[in-house]
Amino acid sequence: MTFSIVGFDPIEKEWGIAVQSKFLGVGAVVPWAKAGAGAVATQSYANTAYGPKALELMEQGKSAQETLELLLAEDPDREMRQVGLIDATGTPATFTGKACYDWAGGVTGTHFAAQGNILVDEETVQAMARIFTESDGTLADKLLAALDAGQEAGGDSRGKQSAALYIVKGKGGYGGFNDRYIDLRVDDHHDPIKELIRIYQLQQLYFAPSKPERIVPIEGGVKNDLIHQLTRLSYLSSEPQNNDEIVKALTAYIHTENFEMREQRSGFIDLEVLEFMKKS
């Protein structure tokens, strides 16, 4: 009752999974990943023990295929399972048991494994494979584009309910204290993939580093726009008498709205922050 894609970025050293299902909170069951080890999607009467066990084996140096064979050998209900893996080197493997409900199957390619069960037809996994291969951008961009394409191609024959995106990267988590680079879930929604994409865009706004070309001095039209927005949002109560008042109000806004990752040196602003203010 799920379709997913597991992928790897060899340049950024990121491993991740994107998944959608007619199932409540699919992100709590299907995706597993560890930086330097690999990523796993376990689904179709999911055996959640596959996640930590597979990561342990791949961290020890086992390939995705070797890991898959070891998992299946120990599982008497293996024909009910479906699983996709990417190992530490980005090599994929996928398995669909004979007892999975139609349509069920998977496909692998360079740095990805796409699979699904109870699908309208095979076009869902084929679309995911094609879009992941053809798309540019970050691993998150590619996984989300592939998942969205899978839905457009047919998706889960029972409908839509939840979706998740989970990507790991060494010291990629908040503050660099863990590898949980992107961990986003939509647990119950009428259009979960679109909502997941919206939340991912917010995650990038809040936590991605500022682009140098978007950092500008607070002067001219930018200054006028900023004063208007800070006044409208009640961070300024009157016309500021000097730039220090503007900077103080902007700092208060940034810290209130959790935009510390986009905070610039005094007298400069990231235009992404100003654009967000205009939409607030």
Buried (B, 14 or more C-beta within 10 A) or exposed (E): BBBBBBBBBEEEBBBBBBBBBBBEBBBEBBBBBBBBBBBBBBBBBBBEEBBEBBBEBBBEEBBBBBBBBBBBEEBEEBBBBBBBBBBBEBBBBBBBBEEBBEBBBBBBBEBBBBBBBBBBEBBBBBBBBBBBEEBEEBBBBBBBBBBBBBBEBBBBBBEBBBBBBBBBBBEBBEEEEBBBBBBBBBBEBEEBBBBBBEBBEEBBBBBEEBEEEBBBEBEEEBBEBBBEBBBEBEBBEEEBEEEEBBBBBBBEBBEEBEBEBBBBEEEBBBBBBBBBBEEE
